């Protein structure tokens, strides 16, 4: 588990240093692969952070903070999703519970969220 966390940190560092969009996409793929490994680890799921809505609001993608958003009680990290650049996506802002908006826009949206790292749950 710790090995995957180190890899994610390293890949994130490398991705931020490069300007080539193809190389950035390559590192995003590697990060998602390691994130899936973490998600499948039972110990990691049990130790996921519990967020209040107030705590979640700090993770809005601004000022170097990651872009987290909750959907159906699960908190996802949208920081590496190109469509969520700057913590916004089609007029929606990270740092909130976006369950209503997500379900209104994406029918059967569970498939869309499969590749997004889960970082916690809403209390």
N, C-alpha and C positions, 0 to 999 in steps of 0.2 A: 504494500500500500504506500509506504513512504517513497519507494522508488518512483511510482507513478506521480506523486506530488512533485518530486524533484524534476521529473521530466516535463511536467506541465509548466513549472516555473521557468525552466531552461528554454522550452519552445516559445513561451510567451515573450521572454527576453529577446530571443532571436527574431521573432516576428516583429517586435517593435523597432528593432534596429534596421531592418531592411525596408527599402522603398519599392521593391519590385512586387507588384500585386500577385504574380504567380507564386513567388516564394512565400508571401504572406498566406496565401491560400493553402500551400503545402503545410505550413506550420499550424494553421487552423485545423487541418485534417488530423495531424498528429496529436494536437491537444484534445480534440474530440475523441480520438481512439483511447487515449489515456483516461479521459473522463469516464468513458463507458466502462473501463476496467474498474475504476473506483466505484461506480454505481453498482456494479455487480457484487462488490465486496460487502457482505452482510454487516461487518463491523462498521464500515463507513456509513451505511444507511442508518444504523442505530445511533451514530454519533453526530448526525446532521444537526446543524444549528437551528434553534427555534427563534423565529423573528416575530416581533410585534410589528404592527403597521408603522409605528413611529421609527423603529430601528430600520425597517425596510426603506423608509423614505431617504435615508442617508446614502443609499446605493443607487443614485440616480444617473450615473455615468458622467457626471460633471466633475471637473477639477481632479482628474485622475482616479476617481472612484469607479469601481465596477458598476455595470448596469444590470441590476437585479429586478425581476418582476415576478409577482405571484400569479399562478393560474391554478384554480381548483385546489388551493391550499398548499401547493408545492411552490417553492421559490427557485427560479431558474436564473442562471447567469447568461445574459445576452451580450456580454462584453465583446465576444469574438464573432458575433453575427454581423456581417457587413450591413444588413438592413437596419441595424440598431445603432448606427454610428452616432456618437455624441449622446447616447441615452434616449434617443427619440426614434419613433417608427410610425410614420403616417399620422402624425398629430398626437400620438400617445407618448407618455413619458415613463421612463423606468423609475423604480422606487415606489411602485404602487401595486395594489391588487388589481390585475387587469382581467379577471375571470369573465366578467360580463362582456367586455369589449372583444376578448379573444373568441368566446363562444358565439358571439353575434357575427363575427367575420369568418371564422373557420369551422365549417361543419366537419365533425369527426376529426378534430384538430390534434388528437393524441399523436398521430404520426408525425406531425410537424415538430412536436416537442421532443421526439425521441433522441435527436442528436444534441440537444441542448443540455449542458451540465446542470444537474440539480445540486443546489447548495444548502437547502434547508426546507423548513416547513413553517407555515404561519401558526402562531399560538392560538 
